Amino acid sequence: LDTDTDGLSDSEELNEYLTRPLWPDSDGDGLWDGSEVKSHLTDPNEADSDGDGFSDASEIDHLTDPNDGLSKPQVLM
């Protein structure tokens, strides 16, 4: 059963990843939990897995690595 249809079963969410089985995006970063775990290898409970100040979704959108704190989107001034 995958109540929130995020790609992780309710059992995986409750027992393995400690995410919310009723919310498809437990950390609110714009990536669904299943995508974080299975595709991007990011933390579904941390909006910014590498702690560099950019959300995981922002890094995916800008083609940078959400698991590498030195890989950041370029900010235009």
Secondary structure, DSSP 8 states (H G I E B T S, - for coil): --TT-SSS-HHIIIIII---TT-SSTT-SSS-HHHIIIII---TT-SSTT-SSS-HHHHHHTT--TT-TT-------
